[in-house]
């Protein structure tokens, strides 16, 4: 999986998880949804995404990930 798709998967998963946590655990988990959405907006304008830093730390590269192939 390339890093760009990984970011989309991570963001979508975090949003769905936060909606579930808001519904079944505590309403304040709504702020996690807000944080993820705000982070997506700022990264669209600035080009800086904190998740990319962590994905690169785990060996992913832009355009491709290390899969051992």
N, CA, C and O atoms as a Maestro MAE file, in Angstrom:
{
 s_m_m2io_version
 :::
 2.0.0
}

f_m_ct {
 s_m_title
 :::
 protein
 m_atom[276] {
  # First column is atom index #
  i_m_mmod_type
  r_m_x_coord
  r_m_y_coord
  r_m_z_coord
  i_m_residue_number
  s_m_chain_name
  s_m_pdb_residue_name
  s_m_pdb_atom_name
  i_m_atomic_number
  :::
  1 25 0.846 -1.171 0.000 1 A "UNK " " N  " 7
  2 3 0.000 0.000 0.000 1 A "UNK " " CA " 6
  3 2 0.896 1.240 0.000 1 A "UNK " " C  " 6
  4 15 1.862 1.318 0.759 1 A "UNK " " O  " 8
  5 25 0.572 2.191 -0.843 2 A "UNK " " N  " 7
  6 3 1.358 3.417 -0.878 2 A "UNK " " CA " 6
  7 2 0.924 4.333 0.259 2 A "UNK " " C  " 6
  8 15 -0.181 4.205 0.786 2 A "UNK " " O  " 8
  9 25 1.799 5.250 0.627 3 A "UNK " " N  " 7
  10 3 1.578 6.091 1.799 3 A "UNK " " CA " 6
  11 2 0.318 6.962 1.654 3 A "UNK " " C  " 6
  12 15 -0.377 7.218 2.637 3 A "UNK " " O  " 8
  13 25 0.035 7.406 0.445 4 A "UNK " " N  " 7
  14 3 -1.148 8.251 0.237 4 A "UNK " " CA " 6
  15 2 -2.436 7.478 0.539 4 A "UNK " " C  " 6
  16 15 -3.362 8.016 1.146 4 A "UNK " " O  " 8
  17 25 -2.486 6.218 0.113 5 A "UNK " " N  " 7
  18 3 -3.642 5.382 0.429 5 A "UNK " " CA " 6
  19 2 -3.670 5.029 1.908 5 A "UNK " " C  " 6
  20 15 -4.743 4.921 2.501 5 A "UNK " " O  " 8
  21 25 -2.512 4.850 2.498 6 A "UNK " " N  " 7
  22 3 -2.435 4.560 3.930 6 A "UNK " " CA " 6
  23 2 -3.011 5.685 4.769 6 A "UNK " " C  " 6
  24 15 -3.664 5.439 5.784 6 A "UNK " " O  " 8
  25 25 -2.770 6.921 4.346 7 A "UNK " " N  " 7
  26 3 -3.313 8.079 5.063 7 A "UNK " " CA " 6
  27 2 -4.826 8.076 4.980 7 A "UNK " " C  " 6
  28 15 -5.502 8.355 5.971 7 A "UNK " " O  " 8
  29 25 -5.366 7.765 3.812 8 A "UNK " " N  " 7
  30 3 -6.820 7.724 3.654 8 A "UNK " " CA " 6
  31 2 -7.441 6.629 4.515 8 A "UNK " " C  " 6
  32 15 -8.484 6.834 5.136 8 A "UNK " " O  " 8
  33 25 -6.792 5.464 4.547 9 A "UNK " " N  " 7
  34 3 -7.288 4.362 5.368 9 A "UNK " " CA " 6
  35 2 -7.234 4.737 6.848 9 A "UNK " " C  " 6
  36 15 -8.184 4.488 7.590 9 A "UNK " " O  " 8
  37 25 -6.128 5.333 7.274 10 A "UNK " " N  " 7
  38 3 -5.974 5.738 8.670 10 A "UNK " " CA " 6
  39 2 -7.019 6.772 9.067 10 A "UNK " " C  " 6
  40 15 -7.660 6.639 10.109 10 A "UNK " " O  " 8
  41 25 -7.195 7.803 8.241 11 A "UNK " " N  " 7
  42 3 -8.160 8.861 8.561 11 A "UNK " " CA " 6
  43 2 -9.585 8.316 8.595 11 A "UNK " " C  " 6
  44 15 -10.341 8.630 9.515 11 A "UNK " " O  " 8
  45 25 -9.956 7.517 7.624 12 A "UNK " " N  " 7
  46 3 -11.296 6.938 7.597 12 A "UNK " " CA " 6
  47 2 -11.547 6.030 8.784 12 A "UNK " " C  " 6
  48 15 -12.632 6.045 9.365 12 A "UNK " " O  " 8
  49 25 -10.555 5.245 9.141 13 A "UNK " " N  " 7
  50 3 -10.694 4.351 10.288 13 A "UNK " " CA " 6
  51 2 -10.834 5.128 11.592 13 A "UNK " " C  " 6
  52 15 -11.636 4.771 12.455 13 A "UNK " " O  " 8
  53 25 -10.051 6.190 11.727 14 A "UNK " " N  " 7
  54 3 -10.132 7.005 12.942 14 A "UNK " " CA " 6
  55 2 -11.490 7.688 13.061 14 A "UNK " " C  " 6
  56 15 -12.044 7.781 14.157 14 A "UNK " " O  " 8
  57 25 -12.022 8.160 11.954 15 A "UNK " " N  " 7
  58 3 -13.334 8.805 11.987 15 A "UNK " " CA " 6
  59 2 -14.413 7.797 12.368 15 A "UNK " " C  " 6
  60 15 -15.251 8.085 13.222 15 A "UNK " " O  " 8
  61 25 -14.403 6.629 11.751 16 A "UNK " " N  " 7
  62 3 -15.394 5.610 12.083 16 A "UNK " " CA " 6
  63 2 -15.259 5.145 13.536 16 A "UNK " " C  " 6
  64 15 -16.264 4.960 14.223 16 A "UNK " " O  " 8
  65 25 -14.029 4.957 14.002 17 A "UNK " " N  " 7
  66 3 -13.805 4.567 15.382 17 A "UNK " " CA " 6
  67 2 -14.321 5.633 16.348 17 A "UNK " " C  " 6
  68 15 -14.965 5.311 17.346 17 A "UNK " " O  " 8
  69 25 -14.040 6.890 16.054 18 A "UNK " " N  " 7
  70 3 -14.480 7.953 16.951 18 A "UNK " " CA " 6
  71 2 -16.000 8.088 16.975 18 A "UNK " " C  " 6
  72 15 -16.572 8.416 18.015 18 A "UNK " " O  " 8
  73 25 -16.658 7.842 15.848 19 A "UNK " " N  " 7
  74 3 -18.130 7.868 15.827 19 A "UNK " " CA " 6
  75 2 -18.676 6.732 16.694 19 A "UNK " " C  " 6
  76 15 -19.622 6.934 17.456 19 A "UNK " " O  " 8
  77 25 -18.092 5.554 16.582 20 A "UNK " " N  " 7
  78 3 -18.532 4.431 17.417 20 A "UNK " " CA " 6
  79 2 -18.291 4.704 18.898 20 A "UNK " " C  " 6
  80 15 -19.153 4.431 19.734 20 A "UNK " " O  " 8
  81 25 -17.117 5.242 19.218 21 A "UNK " " N  " 7
  82 3 -16.825 5.571 20.618 21 A "UNK " " CA " 6
  83 2 -17.772 6.641 21.152 21 A "UNK " " C  " 6
  84 15 -18.194 6.582 22.307 21 A "UNK " " O  " 8
  85 25 -18.106 7.618 20.309 22 A "UNK " " N  " 7
  86 3 -19.049 8.659 20.713 22 A "UNK " " CA " 6
  87 2 -20.415 8.056 21.011 22 A "UNK " " C  " 6
  88 15 -21.063 8.430 21.989 22 A "UNK " " O  " 8
  89 25 -20.847 7.140 20.182 23 A "UNK " " N  " 7
  90 3 -22.168 6.539 20.333 23 A "UNK " " CA " 6
  91 2 -22.249 5.606 21.541 23 A "UNK " " C  " 6
  92 15 -23.238 5.622 22.274 23 A "UNK " " O  " 8
  93 25 -21.212 4.796 21.747 24 A "UNK " " N  " 7
  94 3 -21.320 3.719 22.730 24 A "UNK " " CA " 6
  95 2 -20.525 3.942 24.019 24 A "UNK " " C  " 6
  96 15 -20.768 3.244 25.003 24 A "UNK " " O  " 8
  97 25 -19.582 4.893 24.046 25 A "UNK " " N  " 7
  98 3 -18.760 5.069 25.241 25 A "UNK " " CA " 6
  99 2 -19.047 6.404 25.925 25 A "UNK " " C  " 6
  100 15 -19.542 6.442 27.051 25 A "UNK " " O  " 8
  101 25 -18.730 7.501 25.228 26 A "UNK " " N  " 7
  102 3 -18.919 8.822 25.837 26 A "UNK " " CA " 6
  103 2 -19.012 9.871 24.736 26 A "UNK " " C  " 6
  104 15 -18.260 9.818 23.763 26 A "UNK " " O  " 8
  105 25 -19.934 10.829 24.886 27 A "UNK " " N  " 7
  106 3 -20.110 11.861 23.853 27 A "UNK " " CA " 6
  107 2 -18.869 12.725 23.584 27 A "UNK " " C  " 6
  108 15 -18.746 13.300 22.503 27 A "UNK " " O  " 8
  109 25 -17.963 12.821 24.537 28 A "UNK " " N  " 7
  110 3 -16.775 13.648 24.330 28 A "UNK " " CA " 6
  111 2 -15.805 13.069 23.308 28 A "UNK " " C  " 6
  112 15 -14.879 13.761 22.886 28 A "UNK " " O  " 8
  113 25 -15.995 11.812 22.900 29 A "UNK " " N  " 7
  114 3 -15.167 11.262 21.832 29 A "UNK " " CA " 6
  115 2 -15.454 11.950 20.501 29 A "UNK " " C  " 6
  116 15 -14.730 11.740 19.527 29 A "UNK " " O  " 8
  117 25 -16.505 12.769 20.451 30 A "UNK " " N  " 7
  118 3 -16.793 13.565 19.263 30 A "UNK " " CA " 6
  119 2 -15.596 14.456 18.914 30 A "UNK " " C  " 6
  120 15 -15.359 14.759 17.745 30 A "UNK " " O  " 8
  121 25 -14.846 14.872 19.939 31 A "UNK " " N  " 7
  122 3 -13.697 15.744 19.703 31 A "UNK " " CA " 6
  123 2 -12.593 15.042 18.925 31 A "UNK " " C  " 6
  124 15 -11.804 15.698 18.245 31 A "UNK " " O  " 8
  125 25 -12.530 13.733 19.015 32 A "UNK " " N  " 7
  126 3 -11.575 12.992 18.179 32 A "UNK " " CA " 6
  127 2 -11.957 13.121 16.711 32 A "UNK " " C  " 6
  128 15 -11.089 13.290 15.854 32 A "UNK " " O  " 8
  129 25 -13.246 13.044 16.417 33 A "UNK " " N  " 7
  130 3 -13.724 13.238 15.042 33 A "UNK " " CA " 6
  131 2 -13.376 14.633 14.551 33 A "UNK " " C  " 6
  132 15 -12.918 14.808 13.421 33 A "UNK " " O  " 8
  133 25 -13.597 15.625 15.408 34 A "UNK " " N  " 7
  134 3 -13.281 17.011 15.053 34 A "UNK " " CA " 6
  135 2 -11.788 17.168 14.793 34 A "UNK " " C  " 6
  136 15 -11.393 17.836 13.837 34 A "UNK " " O  " 8
  137 25 -10.957 16.559 15.636 35 A "UNK " " N  " 7
  138 3 -9.511 16.650 15.466 35 A "UNK " " CA " 6
  139 2 -9.059 16.040 14.142 35 A "UNK " " C  " 6
  140 15 -8.245 16.630 13.432 35 A "UNK " " O  " 8
  141 25 -9.577 14.876 13.814 36 A "UNK " " N  " 7
  142 3 -9.194 14.211 12.566 36 A "UNK " " CA " 6
  143 2 -9.625 15.050 11.367 36 A "UNK " " C  " 6
  144 15 -8.857 15.224 10.422 36 A "UNK " " O  " 8
  145 25 -10.848 15.568 11.403 37 A "UNK " " N  " 7
  146 3 -11.336 16.412 10.308 37 A "UNK " " CA " 6
  147 2 -10.519 17.682 10.155 37 A "UNK " " C  " 6
  148 15 -10.174 18.073 9.040 37 A "UNK " " O  " 8
  149 25 -10.206 18.329 11.277 38 A "UNK " " N  " 7
  150 3 -9.396 19.551 11.238 38 A "UNK " " CA " 6
  151 2 -7.995 19.260 10.713 38 A "UNK " " C  " 6
  152 15 -7.425 20.062 9.973 38 A "UNK " " O  " 8
  153 25 -7.443 18.117 11.095 39 A "UNK " " N  " 7
  154 3 -6.116 17.731 10.615 39 A "UNK " " CA " 6
  155 2 -6.133 17.493 9.111 39 A "UNK " " C  " 6
  156 15 -5.191 17.870 8.413 39 A "UNK " " O  " 8
  157 25 -7.197 16.870 8.604 40 A "UNK " " N  " 7
  158 3 -7.315 16.665 7.162 40 A "UNK " " CA " 6
  159 2 -7.390 17.995 6.420 40 A "UNK " " C  " 6
  160 15 -6.766 18.166 5.373 40 A "UNK " " O  " 8
  161 25 -8.154 18.933 6.967 41 A "UNK " " N  " 7
  162 3 -8.266 20.259 6.337 41 A "UNK " " CA " 6
  163 2 -6.928 20.990 6.325 41 A "UNK " " C  " 6
  164 15 -6.517 21.513 5.289 41 A "UNK " " O  " 8
  165 25 -6.248 21.032 7.463 42 A "UNK " " N  " 7
  166 3 -4.981 21.767 7.501 42 A "UNK " " CA " 6
  167 2 -3.950 21.115 6.607 42 A "UNK " " C  " 6
  168 15 -3.146 21.816 5.993 42 A "UNK " " O  " 8
  169 25 -3.946 19.784 6.513 43 A "UNK " " N  " 7
  170 3 -2.954 19.137 5.653 43 A "UNK " " CA " 6
  171 2 -3.230 19.402 4.176 43 A "UNK " " C  " 6
  172 15 -2.304 19.414 3.366 43 A "UNK " " O  " 8
  173 25 -4.491 19.613 3.822 44 A "UNK " " N  " 7
  174 3 -4.811 19.945 2.431 44 A "UNK " " CA " 6
  175 2 -4.256 21.312 2.055 44 A "UNK " " C  " 6
  176 15 -3.845 21.521 0.914 44 A "UNK " " O  " 8
  177 25 -4.241 22.242 3.001 45 A "UNK " " N  " 7
  178 3 -3.761 23.593 2.712 45 A "UNK " " CA " 6
  179 2 -2.263 23.756 2.911 45 A "UNK " " C  " 6
  180 15 -1.622 24.513 2.182 45 A "UNK " " O  " 8
  181 25 -1.695 23.056 3.889 46 A "UNK " " N  " 7
  182 3 -0.278 23.244 4.190 46 A "UNK " " CA " 6
  183 2 0.616 22.166 3.605 46 A "UNK " " C  " 6
  184 15 1.812 22.389 3.417 46 A "UNK " " O  " 8
  185 25 0.051 20.990 3.312 47 A "UNK " " N  " 7
  186 3 0.852 19.879 2.825 47 A "UNK " " CA " 6
  187 2 1.589 19.148 3.929 47 A "UNK " " C  " 6
  188 15 2.403 18.265 3.656 47 A "UNK " " O  " 8
  189 25 1.310 19.509 5.185 48 A "UNK " " N  " 7
  190 3 1.968 18.877 6.325 48 A "UNK " " CA " 6
  191 2 0.969 17.957 7.014 48 A "UNK " " C  " 6
  192 15 -0.087 18.399 7.468 48 A "UNK " " O  " 8
  193 25 1.309 16.683 7.088 49 A "UNK " " N  " 7
  194 3 0.432 15.703 7.730 49 A "UNK " " CA " 6
  195 2 1.246 14.922 8.758 49 A "UNK " " C  " 6
  196 15 2.180 14.210 8.390 49 A "UNK " " O  " 8
  197 25 0.906 15.045 10.037 50 A "UNK " " N  " 7
  198 3 1.671 14.332 11.067 50 A "UNK " " CA " 6
  199 2 1.674 12.813 10.876 50 A "UNK " " C  " 6
  200 15 2.646 12.154 11.246 50 A "UNK " " O  " 8
  201 25 0.626 12.256 10.317 51 A "UNK " " N  " 7
  202 3 0.562 10.810 10.119 51 A "UNK " " CA " 6
  203 2 1.626 10.338 9.133 51 A "UNK " " C  " 6
  204 15 2.119 9.216 9.251 51 A "UNK " " O  " 8
  205 25 1.986 11.171 8.166 52 A "UNK " " N  " 7
  206 3 3.024 10.802 7.195 52 A "UNK " " CA " 6
  207 2 4.353 10.589 7.919 52 A "UNK " " C  " 6
  208 15 5.102 9.667 7.594 52 A "UNK " " O  " 8
  209 25 4.637 11.431 8.887 53 A "UNK " " N  " 7
  210 3 5.869 11.294 9.669 53 A "UNK " " CA " 6
  211 2 5.941 9.910 10.306 53 A "UNK " " C  " 6
  212 15 6.975 9.244 10.243 53 A "UNK " " O  " 8
  213 25 4.831 9.477 10.923 54 A "UNK " " N  " 7
  214 3 4.828 8.174 11.590 54 A "UNK " " CA " 6
  215 2 4.861 7.024 10.589 54 A "UNK " " C  " 6
  216 15 5.499 6.002 10.840 54 A "UNK " " O  " 8
  217 25 4.183 7.185 9.463 55 A "UNK " " N  " 7
  218 3 4.200 6.116 8.459 55 A "UNK " " CA " 6
  219 2 5.605 5.947 7.875 55 A "UNK " " C  " 6
  220 15 6.038 4.825 7.614 55 A "UNK " " O  " 8
  221 25 6.312 7.057 7.670 56 A "UNK " " N  " 7
  222 3 7.686 6.968 7.180 56 A "UNK " " CA " 6
  223 2 8.596 6.326 8.218 56 A "UNK " " C  " 6
  224 15 9.539 5.615 7.874 56 A "UNK " " O  " 8
  225 25 8.302 6.585 9.503 57 A "UNK " " N  " 7
  226 3 9.081 5.991 10.571 57 A "UNK " " CA " 6
  227 2 8.944 4.462 10.564 57 A "UNK " " C  " 6
  228 15 9.866 3.750 10.962 57 A "UNK " " O  " 8
  229 25 7.785 3.963 10.108 58 A "UNK " " N  " 7
  230 3 7.550 2.524 10.040 58 A "UNK " " CA " 6
  231 2 7.972 1.926 8.700 58 A "UNK " " C  " 6
  232 15 7.681 0.763 8.420 58 A "UNK " " O  " 8
  233 25 8.658 2.719 7.867 59 A "UNK " " N  " 7
  234 3 9.242 2.178 6.657 59 A "UNK " " CA " 6
  235 2 8.481 2.436 5.366 59 A "UNK " " C  " 6
  236 15 8.884 1.942 4.313 59 A "UNK " " O  " 8
  237 25 7.405 3.185 5.415 60 A "UNK " " N  " 7
  238 3 6.649 3.484 4.179 60 A "UNK " " CA " 6
  239 2 7.330 4.641 3.454 60 A "UNK " " C  " 6
  240 15 7.914 5.534 4.068 60 A "UNK " " O  " 8
  241 25 7.235 4.593 2.148 61 A "UNK " " N  " 7
  242 3 7.767 5.672 1.320 61 A "UNK " " CA " 6
  243 2 6.663 6.192 0.417 61 A "UNK " " C  " 6
  244 15 5.719 5.471 0.095 61 A "UNK " " O  " 8
  245 25 6.783 7.425 0.020 62 A "UNK " " N  " 7
  246 3 5.791 8.005 -0.882 62 A "UNK " " CA " 6
  247 2 5.829 7.253 -2.204 62 A "UNK " " C  " 6
  248 15 6.883 7.123 -2.828 62 A "UNK " " O  " 8
  249 25 4.684 6.768 -2.617 63 A "UNK " " N  " 7
  250 3 4.606 6.006 -3.850 63 A "UNK " " CA " 6
  251 2 4.634 4.508 -3.638 63 A "UNK " " C  " 6
  252 15 4.061 3.759 -4.430 63 A "UNK " " O  " 8
  253 25 5.303 4.051 -2.561 64 A "UNK " " N  " 7
  254 3 5.323 2.615 -2.293 64 A "UNK " " CA " 6
  255 2 5.717 2.374 -0.846 64 A "UNK " " C  " 6
  256 15 6.283 3.249 -0.191 64 A "UNK " " O  " 8
  257 25 5.417 1.197 -0.362 65 A "UNK " " N  " 7
  258 3 5.837 0.770 0.974 65 A "UNK " " CA " 6
  259 2 6.762 -0.427 0.835 65 A "UNK " " C  " 6
  260 15 6.698 -1.169 -0.145 65 A "UNK " " O  " 8
  261 25 7.610 -0.600 1.812 66 A "UNK " " N  " 7
  262 3 8.493 -1.764 1.814 66 A "UNK " " CA " 6
  263 2 7.665 -3.006 2.068 66 A "UNK " " C  " 6
  264 15 7.130 -3.181 3.162 66 A "UNK " " O  " 8
  265 25 7.554 -3.865 1.081 67 A "UNK " " N  " 7
  266 3 6.774 -5.085 1.241 67 A "UNK " " CA " 6
  267 2 7.659 -6.317 1.121 67 A "UNK " " C  " 6
  268 15 7.178 -7.447 1.200 67 A "UNK " " O  " 8
  269 25 8.939 -6.092 0.933 68 A "UNK " " N  " 7
  270 3 9.835 -7.230 0.806 68 A "UNK " " CA " 6
  271 2 9.883 -7.803 -0.596 68 A "UNK " " C  " 6
  272 15 10.517 -8.838 -0.804 68 A "UNK " " O  " 8
  273 25 9.235 -7.170 -1.571 69 A "UNK " " N  " 7
  274 3 9.238 -7.668 -2.949 69 A "UNK " " CA " 6
  275 2 10.395 -7.092 -3.716 69 A "UNK " " C  " 6
  276 15 10.566 -7.394 -4.897 69 A "UNK " " O  " 8
  :::
 }
 m_bond[275] {
  # First column is bond index #
  i_m_from
  i_m_to
  i_m_order
  :::
  1 1 2 1
  2 2 3 1
  3 3 4 2
  4 3 5 1
  5 5 6 1
  6 6 7 1
  7 7 8 2
  8 7 9 1
  9 9 10 1
  10 10 11 1
  11 11 12 2
  12 11 13 1
  13 13 14 1
  14 14 15 1
  15 15 16 2
  16 15 17 1
  17 17 18 1
  18 18 19 1
  19 19 20 2
  20 19 21 1
  21 21 22 1
  22 22 23 1
  23 23 24 2
  24 23 25 1
  25 25 26 1
  26 26 27 1
  27 27 28 2
  28 27 29 1
  29 29 30 1
  30 30 31 1
  31 31 32 2
  32 31 33 1
  33 33 34 1
  34 34 35 1
  35 35 36 2
  36 35 37 1
  37 37 38 1
  38 38 39 1
  39 39 40 2
  40 39 41 1
  41 41 42 1
  42 42 43 1
  43 43 44 2
  44 43 45 1
  45 45 46 1
  46 46 47 1
  47 47 48 2
  48 47 49 1
  49 49 50 1
  50 50 51 1
  51 51 52 2
  52 51 53 1
  53 53 54 1
  54 54 55 1
  55 55 56 2
  56 55 57 1
  57 57 58 1
  58 58 59 1
  59 59 60 2
  60 59 61 1
  61 61 62 1
  62 62 63 1
  63 63 64 2
  64 63 65 1
  65 65 66 1
  66 66 67 1
  67 67 68 2
  68 67 69 1
  69 69 70 1
  70 70 71 1
  71 71 72 2
  72 71 73 1
  73 73 74 1
  74 74 75 1
  75 75 76 2
  76 75 77 1
  77 77 78 1
  78 78 79 1
  79 79 80 2
  80 79 81 1
  81 81 82 1
  82 82 83 1
  83 83 84 2
  84 83 85 1
  85 85 86 1
  86 86 87 1
  87 87 88 2
  88 87 89 1
  89 89 90 1
  90 90 91 1
  91 91 92 2
  92 91 93 1
  93 93 94 1
  94 94 95 1
  95 95 96 2
  96 95 97 1
  97 97 98 1
  98 98 99 1
  99 99 100 2
  100 99 101 1
  101 101 102 1
  102 102 103 1
  103 103 104 2
  104 103 105 1
  105 105 106 1
  106 106 107 1
  107 107 108 2
  108 107 109 1
  109 109 110 1
  110 110 111 1
  111 111 112 2
  112 111 113 1
  113 113 114 1
  114 114 115 1
  115 115 116 2
  116 115 117 1
  117 117 118 1
  118 118 119 1
  119 119 120 2
  120 119 121 1
  121 121 122 1
  122 122 123 1
  123 123 124 2
  124 123 125 1
  125 125 126 1
  126 126 127 1
  127 127 128 2
  128 127 129 1
  129 129 130 1
  130 130 131 1
  131 131 132 2
  132 131 133 1
  133 133 134 1
  134 134 135 1
  135 135 136 2
  136 135 137 1
  137 137 138 1
  138 138 139 1
  139 139 140 2
  140 139 141 1
  141 141 142 1
  142 142 143 1
  143 143 144 2
  144 143 145 1
  145 145 146 1
  146 146 147 1
  147 147 148 2
  148 147 149 1
  149 149 150 1
  150 150 151 1
  151 151 152 2
  152 151 153 1
  153 153 154 1
  154 154 155 1
  155 155 156 2
  156 155 157 1
  157 157 158 1
  158 158 159 1
  159 159 160 2
  160 159 161 1
  161 161 162 1
  162 162 163 1
  163 163 164 2
  164 163 165 1
  165 165 166 1
  166 166 167 1
  167 167 168 2
  168 167 169 1
  169 169 170 1
  170 170 171 1
  171 171 172 2
  172 171 173 1
  173 173 174 1
  174 174 175 1
  175 175 176 2
  176 175 177 1
  177 177 178 1
  178 178 179 1
  179 179 180 2
  180 179 181 1
  181 181 182 1
  182 182 183 1
  183 183 184 2
  184 183 185 1
  185 185 186 1
  186 186 187 1
  187 187 188 2
  188 187 189 1
  189 189 190 1
  190 190 191 1
  191 191 192 2
  192 191 193 1
  193 193 194 1
  194 194 195 1
  195 195 196 2
  196 195 197 1
  197 197 198 1
  198 198 199 1
  199 199 200 2
  200 199 201 1
  201 201 202 1
  202 202 203 1
  203 203 204 2
  204 203 205 1
  205 205 206 1
  206 206 207 1
  207 207 208 2
  208 207 209 1
  209 209 210 1
  210 210 211 1
  211 211 212 2
  212 211 213 1
  213 213 214 1
  214 214 215 1
  215 215 216 2
  216 215 217 1
  217 217 218 1
  218 218 219 1
  219 219 220 2
  220 219 221 1
  221 221 222 1
  222 222 223 1
  223 223 224 2
  224 223 225 1
  225 225 226 1
  226 226 227 1
  227 227 228 2
  228 227 229 1
  229 229 230 1
  230 230 231 1
  231 231 232 2
  232 231 233 1
  233 233 234 1
  234 234 235 1
  235 235 236 2
  236 235 237 1
  237 237 238 1
  238 238 239 1
  239 239 240 2
  240 239 241 1
  241 241 242 1
  242 242 243 1
  243 243 244 2
  244 243 245 1
  245 245 246 1
  246 246 247 1
  247 247 248 2
  248 247 249 1
  249 249 250 1
  250 250 251 1
  251 251 252 2
  252 251 253 1
  253 253 254 1
  254 254 255 1
  255 255 256 2
  256 255 257 1
  257 257 258 1
  258 258 259 1
  259 259 260 2
  260 259 261 1
  261 261 262 1
  262 262 263 1
  263 263 264 2
  264 263 265 1
  265 265 266 1
  266 266 267 1
  267 267 268 2
  268 267 269 1
  269 269 270 1
  270 270 271 1
  271 271 272 2
  272 271 273 1
  273 273 274 1
  274 274 275 1
  275 275 276 2
  :::
 }
}
